[in-house]
Amino acid sequence: MATTTAATSPPPDLSGSIPAGLAPSTASPQPPPPAASSSTSTTAVSPSSSFAFPREYHFPAFFTRQTNLTTHHAQLTKWSALVLAYARHHRIFRLALSAAADSDLFRNPRIDRRLGPADIRELVDFMRKDGRAEYYYHSSSGGGAGGAAAAGKEGDVVFIYWRKPEEWAAAVEAYVEETGQKGSVLTVYELTEGEGTRGTELHGMDSEVLLKALNVLVKRGKAQIFGQEDSLGVKFF
């Protein structure tokens, strides 16, 4: 996760100092021993066997909404960095909030603390303002923004942009350049599941996140999307 290299934002900084109000006066406890599990790239979240949680994750105050505005902003920033690093580690593109609320991402059983549903929603809104999260709306009619969106309500599933669509667009463009496929037509399936992208960061991508990236290239005049929804093709210029 041969690998295509593209310009990206630097990984979230999880090693910074802990704001006053989030750190206890005693020494921080050691992280719990890892549990055996498999990583996932879907909305499901299972226990992390290899992800290194930041030290604030082991402080009870980290899971409690801070009343001081400055400290609360720092708390949300730390949580956002944690979610992005966790999603990047497991290649999670969509997160089901109801399922994630019971996962080790938002619940630390060792200290018996968890982030509440309202706090998770507030965190998602914070990440949305930074372009790092977006609610996913599914319409059974294939229209895209239906269901909860039509009712004016937020859904349960969110896209987590550990790479923003613009950054994925750069990765796609780099892959096309490096493989000499300008002027060629590739399907969305070939880009996400084909043998040609195996070993690159495009392989296994969420198809809708890829489409968002491809639309960035379309707006820049570097790609054209055509075909039916279940067999979309892309021509690169």
C-alpha positions as CSV (number, residue, x, y, z in Angstrom):
1,M,0.0,0.0,0.0
2,A,6.2,-1.9,-8.7
3,T,4.2,1.1,-6.3
4,T,3.1,4.4,-7.9
5,T,4.3,7.5,-6.1
6,A,2.3,10.6,-6.0
7,A,2.4,13.9,-4.1
8,T,0.4,13.7,-1.0
9,S,-0.2,15.5,2.2
10,P,2.1,14.4,5.0
11,P,0.8,11.8,7.3
12,P,-1.1,13.1,10.4
13,D,1.2,14.0,13.3
14,L,0.3,11.9,16.3
15,S,3.4,12.5,18.3
16,G,2.8,16.1,19.3
17,S,2.4,17.3,22.9
18,I,-0.8,16.6,24.6
19,P,-2.8,19.8,25.4
20,A,-3.6,20.7,29.0
21,G,-6.7,18.9,30.1
22,L,-6.1,15.8,28.1
23,A,-3.1,14.5,30.0
24,P,-3.3,13.1,33.5
25,S,-0.8,14.0,36.2
26,T,0.5,10.5,36.5
27,A,2.6,8.6,34.0
28,S,0.7,7.2,31.0
29,P,-0.2,3.5,31.1
30,Q,1.3,1.1,28.6
31,P,-0.8,0.3,25.5
32,P,-2.8,-2.9,25.7
33,P,-1.3,-6.0,24.1
34,P,-2.2,-6.4,20.4
35,A,-5.1,-8.7,19.5
36,A,-4.9,-11.0,16.5
37,S,-7.2,-9.9,13.7
38,S,-7.2,-9.0,10.0
39,S,-7.3,-5.6,8.5
40,T,-10.1,-4.4,6.3
41,S,-10.8,-1.9,3.5
42,T,-14.5,-1.8,4.0
43,T,-16.8,0.0,6.4
44,A,-16.3,-2.7,9.0
45,V,-13.7,-2.2,11.6
46,S,-12.0,-5.0,13.5
47,P,-9.5,-4.9,16.4
48,S,-6.1,-3.6,15.3
49,S,-3.3,-6.1,15.7
50,S,-0.5,-3.9,14.3
51,F,-1.8,-0.3,14.5
52,A,0.1,1.8,17.0
53,F,-2.3,4.0,18.9
54,P,-1.0,7.4,20.0
55,R,-0.4,7.9,23.8
56,E,-3.4,10.1,24.3
57,Y,-5.7,7.1,23.4
58,H,-4.8,5.6,26.7
59,F,-5.9,8.7,28.7
60,P,-9.5,8.7,29.9
61,A,-9.8,12.5,29.3
62,F,-9.2,11.9,25.6
63,F,-12.7,10.3,25.4
64,T,-14.4,13.1,27.4
65,R,-15.6,16.2,25.7
66,Q,-13.4,19.1,26.9
67,T,-15.3,22.3,27.9
68,N,-12.5,24.7,27.2
69,L,-12.8,25.7,23.5
70,T,-9.0,25.7,22.8
71,T,-8.5,22.4,24.5
72,H,-11.6,21.0,22.7
73,H,-10.3,22.1,19.3
74,A,-6.9,20.4,20.1
75,Q,-8.9,17.3,21.2
76,L,-10.8,17.2,17.8
77,T,-7.5,17.7,15.9
78,K,-5.9,14.7,17.7
79,W,-9.0,12.6,17.1
80,S,-9.0,13.5,13.4
81,A,-5.3,12.6,13.1
82,L,-6.0,9.3,14.8
83,V,-9.0,8.4,12.5
84,L,-6.9,9.3,9.4
85,A,-3.9,7.3,10.5
86,Y,-6.1,4.3,11.4
87,A,-8.0,4.4,8.1
88,R,-4.7,4.7,6.1
89,H,-3.2,1.8,8.0
90,H,-6.1,-0.5,7.3
91,R,-7.0,1.1,3.9
92,I,-10.5,2.0,5.1
93,F,-12.3,4.2,2.6
94,R,-15.8,4.1,4.1
95,L,-16.6,4.0,7.8
96,A,-19.9,2.8,9.2
97,L,-20.3,5.0,12.3
98,S,-22.6,2.7,14.2
99,A,-20.2,-0.2,13.8
100,A,-17.1,1.9,14.4
101,A,-18.5,3.1,17.7
102,D,-18.0,-0.4,19.1
103,S,-14.6,-0.9,17.5
104,D,-11.2,-0.2,19.0
105,L,-11.0,3.0,17.0
106,F,-13.5,4.7,19.3
107,R,-13.5,2.4,22.3
108,N,-10.7,1.5,24.6
109,P,-11.8,-1.4,26.9
110,R,-8.6,-1.3,28.9
111,I,-9.5,2.0,30.5
112,D,-13.2,1.5,30.0
113,R,-13.7,4.6,27.9
114,R,-15.4,5.2,24.5
115,L,-16.3,8.1,22.3
116,G,-20.1,8.6,22.4
117,P,-22.3,8.7,19.2
118,A,-22.8,12.5,19.4
119,D,-19.1,13.1,19.9
120,I,-18.3,10.9,16.9
121,R,-20.7,12.9,14.7
122,E,-19.1,16.1,15.9
123,L,-15.7,14.7,15.0
124,V,-17.0,13.8,11.5
125,D,-18.3,17.4,11.1
126,F,-14.9,18.7,12.1
127,M,-13.2,16.5,9.6
128,R,-15.7,17.5,6.9
129,K,-14.7,21.1,7.3
130,D,-11.1,20.1,6.5
131,G,-12.1,18.0,3.5
132,R,-11.2,14.8,5.2
133,A,-14.6,13.2,5.5
134,E,-17.9,13.2,3.6
135,Y,-21.2,11.5,4.2
136,Y,-22.1,8.7,1.8
137,Y,-25.6,8.8,0.5
138,H,-27.0,5.8,-1.3
139,S,-30.1,5.8,-3.5
140,S,-31.7,2.6,-4.5
141,S,-32.7,4.3,-7.8
142,G,-29.1,4.8,-8.6
143,G,-29.3,8.6,-8.4
144,G,-26.6,8.9,-5.9
145,A,-27.6,11.5,-3.3
146,G,-30.8,10.0,-2.1
147,G,-32.2,8.5,1.1
148,A,-30.9,10.4,4.1
149,A,-29.8,13.3,1.9
150,A,-33.3,13.8,0.5
151,A,-34.7,13.8,4.1
152,G,-32.1,16.3,5.2
153,K,-30.4,13.9,7.5
154,E,-26.9,12.6,7.7
155,G,-26.3,8.9,7.0
156,D,-24.4,6.3,8.9
157,V,-21.6,5.8,6.4
158,V,-18.8,8.3,5.7
159,F,-16.0,8.5,3.3
160,I,-12.7,8.9,5.2
161,Y,-10.2,10.8,3.0
162,W,-6.8,9.8,4.3
163,R,-6.0,10.9,0.8
164,K,-8.2,13.6,-0.6
165,P,-9.7,13.0,-4.1
166,E,-7.2,15.6,-5.5
167,E,-4.4,13.5,-4.1
168,W,-5.8,10.3,-5.5
169,A,-6.2,12.1,-8.9
170,A,-2.4,12.8,-8.7
171,A,-1.8,9.1,-8.0
172,V,-3.9,8.0,-11.0
173,E,-2.2,10.6,-13.3
174,A,1.2,9.3,-12.1
175,Y,0.2,5.7,-12.9
176,V,-1.0,6.6,-16.4
177,E,2.2,8.5,-17.1
178,E,4.5,5.8,-15.7
179,T,2.7,3.0,-17.6
180,G,2.5,5.0,-20.9
181,Q,-1.3,4.8,-21.1
182,K,-2.1,8.3,-22.2
183,G,-4.7,8.0,-25.0
184,S,-5.8,4.6,-23.7
185,V,-9.2,3.6,-22.3
186,L,-9.3,1.8,-19.0
187,T,-12.3,0.7,-17.0
188,V,-12.9,1.6,-13.4
189,Y,-12.6,-2.2,-12.7
190,E,-9.2,-2.4,-14.3
191,L,-8.0,0.5,-12.3
192,T,-9.2,-0.9,-8.9
193,E,-9.0,-4.7,-9.5
194,G,-7.0,-5.3,-12.6
195,E,-3.7,-7.0,-12.8
196,G,-2.1,-3.8,-14.2
197,T,-2.5,-2.0,-10.9
198,R,-1.6,-4.9,-8.6
199,G,1.1,-3.7,-6.3
200,T,0.1,-0.1,-6.6
201,E,-2.0,2.0,-4.3
202,L,-4.8,2.1,-6.8
203,H,-5.4,-1.6,-6.4
204,G,-8.3,-2.3,-4.1
205,M,-9.5,1.4,-4.0
206,D,-13.1,2.1,-3.3
207,S,-14.7,2.6,-6.7
208,E,-16.6,5.7,-5.7
209,V,-13.6,7.4,-4.2
210,L,-11.8,6.6,-7.5
211,L,-14.6,8.2,-9.4
212,K,-14.3,11.4,-7.3
213,A,-10.6,11.4,-8.2
214,L,-11.3,10.8,-11.9
215,N,-13.8,13.7,-11.9
216,V,-11.0,15.9,-10.7
217,L,-9.0,14.9,-13.8
218,V,-12.1,15.5,-16.0
219,K,-12.4,19.0,-14.7
220,R,-8.7,19.5,-15.5
221,G,-9.2,18.3,-19.1
222,K,-7.0,15.2,-18.5
223,A,-9.6,12.5,-18.6
224,Q,-13.1,11.6,-20.1
225,I,-15.5,9.3,-18.4
226,F,-18.1,7.4,-20.5
227,G,-20.3,4.3,-20.5
228,Q,-22.9,2.9,-18.2
229,E,-22.7,3.0,-14.4
230,D,-21.7,-0.7,-14.1
231,S,-19.1,-0.5,-16.8
232,L,-17.6,2.9,-16.8
233,G,-14.6,3.6,-19.0
234,V,-12.0,6.4,-18.7
235,K,-9.8,7.8,-21.5
236,F,-6.7,9.7,-20.4
237,F,-5.2,12.7,-22.2
